[in-house]
Amino acid sequence: MLFNSVDFAIFLPIVFILYWFVTNKNLKLQNFLIVAASYFFYACWDWRFLSLITFSIVVDYFMGILLGKEKNQRKRKILLWVSIIVNLGFLGFFKYYNFFVDNFIAAFSFFGQEIKPNTLNIILPVGISFYTFQTLSYTIDVYRRKFEPTKDFIAFAAFVSFFPNLVAGPIERATNLLPQFYKKRDFDYSKAVDGMRQILWGLFKKIVIADNCAEFANQIFNNSANMNGSTLVLGALFFTFQIYGDFSGYSDIAIGTARLFGFNLMRNFNFPYFSRDIAEFWRRWHISLSSWFRDYLYIPLGGSRVGTWKKVRNIFIIFIVSGFWHGANWTFIAWGALNAVFFLPLLLNNKNRKHLDTVAQGKVFPSLKEFSLMLLTFGLTVFAWIFFRAENIGHALSYIADMFSSSLFSMPSFDKMKRALATMFFVVIFILIEWKGREGQYALENMKNIRSKPIRLLSYLIILLVICFFGNFDENLEFIYFQF
């Protein structure tokens, strides 16, 4: 069930009514309704994998209880590793089995040995990377005694399967989300309105920006050998706004939907394309995953409080693992490694935490220096996205080679160029709105400060009409991060 589908438009109000008008007097019943609704939501993709989520819930629920009771540190460590191996074992099998088998075959073929191990027709369960990391963070935090294990199975099941963030995040921490299932929730009108406003902006990002950009990005990348250099630059730009509109749009809808039910999910994007260096970009892009790797991988490795070579090692580990998390393809590993290369000079010169504030805070325009830094960072990001989008490493390298050929200075040319220009117009409007609202939690947040109710309603109506008349409603354009 997609957030931008008719099915979800029917599903959401039904759950909302049952939640606030039928089960509102009983916390346990509310939580049970969330579990039931979340299971139905997930079953709309493939009901067979409900058993996988259930198994993950059961394992980590009881593992948390055992960790809470066990005093012996050695036994506690064994319990932790059981949870890690089980969770990552399932993730590794479904997501990476064929990748390793194919590369194993390729390695032996390189040395002239023909082997024929069996590959499997494995279906990747939607959202497995997200809910696996969510349950793992719970177990690790209980092991570290940062969080008391829950004895409320329904609350824990609701935490793991919560439908707004189940299939593409944000990857929530138990310390933030799980306690919210323990407390009575009262309907807050202003919170619900804010949630609807964020949902509206998320739908605009997905349907108007991401899905329109996707049409042209796909056309250019899929036929890159026949395109000139300037058209390939345009393709990379279209994909850059596609992936941002797609994923941050999903996060906005997820966070806004959670607000309708009285929950606060963590922020997942903080206007990353206005970053002044790559370190700032990664503090603002997919925040829930970046912070997860920081807390559970980078810091345990020693972080930046080690010698120079270990710093370099840690940065490459975290970025390559992050790339591999995104998918079983060498392109993602290359994308991660490239970002590590971009990041290293900042770390080695102790400039990776230089830009912690909002760019041009309190100002209408950035300074020339800030604008130049943003442009440079954006250019590096666009370049790296080519590897992320390419079919394989060879495709990425040929795309880049053709892009920087002499045809770079010719006029872009491909089918549907006029429609592409219309999409570029909306991208520019989108950038301006995001820039105006960059100091808020999301671009439209400050609209609540408009005192005139008719002007607010008219603004919402205009956005809705733009979505209806200029949005791309192609059913084949699922959210990109569903595949991860």
C-alpha positions in Angstrom: 0.0 0.0 0.0 1.6 3.3 -1.1 1.2 6.5 0.7 0.2 8.2 -2.5 -2.5 5.6 -3.4 -6.3 5.6 -3.2 -6.0 2.5 -0.9 -4.1 4.5 1.6 -6.5 7.5 1.3 -9.3 5.0 2.4 -7.2 3.1 4.9 -5.9 6.2 6.9 -9.3 7.8 7.8 -10.7 4.4 8.8 -7.9 3.7 11.2 -8.0 7.3 12.4 -11.7 7.0 13.3 -11.3 3.7 15.0 -8.3 5.0 16.9 -9.8 8.2 18.3 -13.5 7.3 18.5 -13.7 3.6 19.3 -10.5 2.6 21.1 -9.5 5.9 22.6 -10.5 5.0 26.2 -8.3 1.9 26.3 -4.5 2.3 25.8 -4.0 -1.4 25.3 -6.8 -1.5 22.7 -5.3 1.5 20.9 -1.9 -0.2 20.7 -3.5 -3.4 19.5 -5.3 -1.5 16.8 -2.0 0.0 15.7 -0.5 -3.5 15.4 -3.5 -4.9 13.5 -3.6 -1.9 11.2 0.2 -2.1 10.6 0.0 -5.8 9.8 -2.8 -5.1 7.3 -0.8 -2.3 5.8 2.2 -4.6 5.4 0.2 -7.5 4.1 -1.0 -5.4 1.2 2.5 -5.9 -0.2 3.0 -9.5 0.7 1.3 -11.2 3.6 3.8 -14.1 3.6 6.5 -11.9 5.2 4.3 -11.0 8.2 5.8 -14.1 9.8 9.3 -12.6 9.4 8.3 -9.4 11.2 6.6 -11.4 13.9 9.7 -13.6 14.4 11.9 -10.5 14.7 9.4 -9.0 17.2 9.3 -12.2 19.3 13.1 -12.8 19.3 14.0 -9.3 20.3 11.2 -9.0 22.9 12.3 -12.0 24.8 16.0 -11.2 24.2 15.4 -7.8 25.9 13.8 -9.5 28.9 16.6 -12.0 29.2 19.2 -9.2 28.9 17.4 -7.3 31.6 17.5 -10.3 34.0 21.0 -11.6 33.3 23.8 -10.3 35.5 26.7 -12.2 34.1 28.4 -10.0 31.5 29.7 -13.0 29.4 26.2 -14.4 29.1 24.7 -11.0 28.3 27.2 -10.6 25.5 26.2 -14.1 24.1 22.5 -13.0 24.2 23.3 -9.8 22.3 25.2 -11.7 19.6 22.4 -14.2 19.2 20.1 -11.2 18.5 22.6 -9.6 16.1 23.2 -12.9 14.2 19.5 -13.8 13.9 18.5 -10.3 12.7 21.5 -9.7 10.4 21.3 -13.4 9.3 17.8 -12.9 7.9 18.7 -9.5 6.4 21.8 -11.0 4.8 20.0 -14.0 3.4 17.1 -12.1 1.8 19.2 -9.1 0.6 22.7 -10.3 -0.1 22.7 -14.1 -0.8 22.6 -13.9 -4.6 25.1 -11.0 -4.5 27.7 -13.1 -2.7 27.0 -16.2 -4.9 27.3 -14.2 -8.1 30.6 -12.6 -7.0 31.9 -16.0 -5.8 31.2 -17.4 -9.3 32.8 -14.3 -11.0 35.9 -14.7 -8.8 36.5 -18.3 -9.7 35.7 -17.6 -13.4 38.4 -15.0 -13.4 40.9 -17.7 -12.6 39.5 -20.1 -15.2 37.5 -22.3 -12.8 33.8 -22.9 -13.8 31.5 -23.6 -10.8 27.8 -23.7 -10.8 26.4 -23.1 -7.3 22.7 -22.6 -6.9 21.2 -19.1 -6.9 17.7 -18.6 -5.5 14.8 -16.6 -6.7 14.6 -14.6 -3.5 12.0 -11.8 -3.0 13.3 -9.0 -0.9 10.8 -8.3 1.9 9.8 -4.6 1.9 11.3 -2.6 4.8 13.4 -5.4 6.2 16.5 -3.1 6.4 14.5 -0.6 8.4 12.7 -2.7 11.0 15.8 -4.9 11.4 17.9 -1.9 12.4 15.0 -0.7 14.6 14.8 -3.9 16.6 18.6 -4.2 16.8 18.9 -0.7 18.3 16.5 -1.8 21.0 18.5 -4.9 21.9 21.8 -3.0 21.9 20.5 -0.2 24.1 19.1 -2.8 26.6 22.5 -4.5 26.5 24.2 -1.2 27.2 21.7 -0.6 30.0 20.6 2.6 28.3 17.0 1.4 28.2 14.9 -0.8 30.4 13.5 -3.8 28.6 9.7 -3.7 28.0 7.3 -6.3 29.4 4.5 -5.0 27.3 4.5 -7.3 24.2 1.7 -5.3 22.4 3.5 -2.0 22.9 6.8 -3.6 21.6 5.0 -5.1 18.6 3.5 -1.7 17.8 6.9 0.0 18.1 8.5 -2.4 15.6 5.5 -2.6 13.1 4.2 1.0 13.4 2.8 1.5 9.9 3.9 5.1 9.2 7.6 4.2 9.4 7.5 0.5 8.9 8.7 0.2 5.3 11.1 3.2 4.8 11.8 4.8 8.1 12.7 6.9 9.9 14.6 4.2 11.7 13.3 4.9 15.2 15.1 4.3 18.5 13.3 2.6 21.3 14.3 5.4 23.6 12.2 7.8 21.6 9.3 5.9 20.2 8.6 2.9 22.6 7.8 5.1 25.7 5.1 6.9 23.6 3.2 3.6 23.5 3.1 3.5 27.3 1.3 6.8 27.7 -2.3 7.8 27.2 -2.7 9.8 24.1 -5.2 12.6 23.8 -6.2 14.1 20.5 -4.4 17.4 19.8 -6.1 19.4 17.0 -3.0 21.7 16.4 -0.8 18.6 16.2 -3.1 16.9 13.8 -3.3 20.0 11.5 0.5 20.2 11.6 0.6 16.5 10.6 -1.8 17.1 7.7 0.3 20.1 6.5 3.5 17.9 6.5 1.6 15.1 4.7 0.5 17.6 2.0 4.1 18.8 1.5 5.4 15.2 1.4 2.8 14.4 -1.3 3.9 17.4 -3.3 7.6 16.3 -3.0 6.7 12.7 -4.1 4.1 13.2 -6.8 5.0 16.6 -8.4 8.8 16.7 -7.9 10.1 13.1 -7.5 7.8 11.2 -9.9 8.0 13.9 -12.6 11.8 13.9 -12.3 11.8 10.1 -12.4 10.3 10.0 -15.8 13.2 12.0 -17.3 15.9 10.6 -15.1 14.9 7.1 -16.2 14.8 8.0 -19.9 18.2 9.6 -19.8 20.0 6.9 -17.6 18.4 4.1 -19.6 19.6 5.5 -22.9 22.7 7.3 -21.7 24.9 5.9 -24.6 22.7 7.9 -27.0 22.7 11.2 -25.1 25.1 14.1 -25.2 27.1 15.4 -22.2 24.7 18.3 -21.3 21.7 15.9 -21.4 23.5 13.5 -19.1 24.2 16.4 -16.6 20.4 17.1 -16.8 19.7 13.4 -16.1 21.9 13.4 -13.0 20.2 16.6 -11.8 16.7 15.0 -12.4 17.8 12.0 -10.4 19.2 14.2 -7.6 15.8 15.8 -7.1 14.0 12.6 -7.7 15.7 10.8 -4.8 15.4 13.7 -2.4 11.7 14.4 -3.2 11.0 10.7 -3.1 12.7 9.8 0.2 12.2 13.0 2.1 8.6 13.1 0.8 8.1 9.6 2.3 9.6 10.8 5.6 7.3 13.8 5.7 4.2 11.7 5.1 5.4 9.2 7.7 6.1 11.8 10.3 2.8 13.7 9.5 0.8 10.5 9.7 2.3 9.6 13.1 1.3 13.0 14.4 -2.3 12.3 13.5 -2.2 9.5 16.0 -0.3 11.5 18.7 3.2 10.2 18.0 6.4 12.1 17.4 8.9 10.4 15.0 12.4 11.6 14.7 13.3 14.1 11.9 14.9 12.3 8.9 15.9 15.2 6.6 17.0 18.7 7.3 17.3 20.5 3.9 20.5 18.6 2.9 20.9 20.3 -0.4 21.6 23.6 1.4 24.7 22.0 3.0 28.1 23.8 2.9 30.2 20.7 3.0 29.8 16.9 2.8 29.9 16.5 6.6 27.0 18.8 7.0 25.2 17.0 4.2 25.4 13.7 6.1 24.1 15.3 9.2 21.1 16.4 7.2 20.5 13.4 4.9 18.7 10.3 6.1 19.5 11.4 9.7 18.0 8.2 11.3 20.4 5.9 9.4 23.5 8.2 9.7 23.0 8.5 13.4 22.4 4.8 13.7 25.7 4.0 12.1 27.4 6.7 14.2 26.1 5.3 17.5 26.3 1.6 16.8 29.3 1.3 14.5 31.5 4.4 14.2 31.8 5.2 17.9 32.4 1.6 19.0 35.2 1.5 16.4 36.8 4.5 18.1 35.2 7.2 16.1 37.6 10.1 15.5 39.3 9.8 18.9 41.9 7.5 17.5 45.1 7.8 15.4 45.0 9.1 11.8 45.0 5.7 10.1 42.2 4.4 12.3 40.2 7.6 11.6 40.6 6.9 7.9 39.7 3.2 8.4 36.6 4.1 10.5 35.3 6.6 7.9 35.7 4.1 5.0 34.0 1.4 7.1 31.0 3.5 8.0 30.5 4.9 4.5 31.0 1.6 2.7 28.7 -0.3 5.1 26.2 2.5 4.6 26.5 2.0 0.9 26.1 -1.7 1.1 23.0 -1.3 3.4 21.3 0.4 0.4 21.6 -2.6 -1.8 23.5 -5.6 -3.1 25.3 -3.9 -5.9 28.9 -2.6 -6.3 27.5 0.7 -7.3 26.3 1.4 -3.8 29.6 0.4 -2.4 31.3 2.8 -4.8 28.9 5.5 -3.9 29.7 5.0 -0.2 33.5 4.9 -0.8 33.2 8.1 -2.9 31.5 9.9 -0.1 34.2 8.7 2.3 36.8 10.3 -0.1 34.8 13.6 0.0 34.5 13.4 3.8 38.1 12.6 4.7 39.7 16.0 4.1 37.2 17.6 6.4 37.9 15.1 9.1 41.7 15.1 8.8 41.7 18.9 9.0 39.2 19.0 11.9 36.6 20.8 9.9 33.9 18.2 9.8 31.9 20.0 12.5 32.4 23.5 11.1 28.8 24.0 9.9 26.4 23.1 12.7 24.0 26.0 12.2 21.5 26.7 9.5 22.9 28.4 6.4 22.2 32.2 6.2 20.2 31.9 9.5 17.9 34.9 9.9 18.8 36.2 6.4 17.0 36.2 3.1 20.1 35.4 1.0 23.4 33.5 1.7 26.7 35.2 1.4 28.8 34.7 -1.7 31.0 32.3 0.2 28.1 30.3 1.6 26.5 30.1 -1.9 29.8 28.9 -3.4 30.2 26.2 -0.7 26.6 25.1 -1.2 27.2 24.9 -5.0 30.4 22.9 -4.6 28.8 20.5 -2.1 25.7 20.1 -4.3 28.0 19.3 -7.3 29.9 16.6 -5.4 26.6 15.1 -4.3 25.2 15.1 -7.8 28.3 13.4 -9.1 28.1 10.7 -6.4 24.4 10.1 -7.2 25.4 8.9 -10.7 26.9 5.7 -9.1 23.8 5.3 -6.9 21.5 5.4 -9.9 23.7 3.5 -12.5 22.9 -0.2 -13.3 26.5 -1.2 -12.6 30.0 0.2 -12.3 30.6 0.1 -16.0 27.4 2.0 -16.7 28.5 4.7 -14.1 31.9 5.1 -15.6 30.7 5.3 -19.2 28.0 7.8 -18.1 30.6 10.0 -16.5 33.0 9.7 -19.4 30.2 10.7 -21.9 29.1 13.5 -19.6 32.5 15.1 -19.6 33.0 14.7 -23.4 33.1 17.6 -25.8 29.3 17.4 -26.1 29.0 18.8 -22.6 28.7 22.3 -24.1 26.0 21.4 -26.6 22.3 22.0 -25.9 20.4 19.2 -24.0 18.2 17.2 -26.3 15.8 14.2 -25.6 12.2 13.3 -26.1 9.6 15.2 -24.0 12.0 18.1 -23.6 9.1 20.6 -23.2 7.6 18.6 -20.4 11.0 18.4 -18.8 11.2 22.2 -18.8 7.8 22.4 -17.0 9.2 20.0 -14.4 12.3 22.1 -14.0 10.1 25.1 -13.3 8.4 23.2 -10.4 11.8 22.2 -9.1 12.9 25.8 -9.0 9.7 26.8 -7.1 10.3 23.8 -4.8 13.8 25.0 -4.0 12.6 28.5 -3.3 9.9 27.2 -0.9 12.4 24.9 0.8 14.9 27.8 1.2 12.2 30.0 2.7 11.3 27.3 5.3 14.8 26.0 5.9 14.8 27.0 9.6 11.6 24.9 10.3 11.2 21.2 10.8 9.8 21.1 7.2 9.3 23.7 4.5 5.6 24.5 5.2 5.8 24.5 9.0 5.9 28.3 9.2 2.5 28.6 7.3 0.9 28.1 10.7 2.1 31.6 11.6 0.0 33.1 8.8 -2.8 34.8 10.8 -5.3 35.0 7.9 -7.1 31.6 7.8 -8.4 32.2 4.3 -4.9 32.8 3.0 -3.7 29.6 4.7 -6.5 27.6 3.2 -6.0 29.1 -0.2 -2.3 28.2 0.0 -3.1 24.6 0.8 -5.7 24.5 -2.0 -3.1 25.7 -4.5 -0.7 23.0 -3.5 -3.4 20.4 -3.7 -4.4 21.6 -7.2 -0.8 21.5 -8.4 -0.6 17.9 -7.1 -3.8 17.0 -8.9 -3.1 18.7 -12.2 0.7 18.5 -12.5 1.5 15.4 -10.5 2.7 12.1 -12.0 0.4 9.3 -10.9 2.2 6.4 -12.6 1.5 3.4 -10.4 4.9 1.9 -11.4 6.8 4.7 -9.6 7.1 3.3 -6.1 9.1 4.9 -3.4 12.8 4.3 -4.2 13.7 3.3 -0.7 11.2 0.4 -0.7 13.9 -1.6 -2.4 16.3 -1.2 0.5 
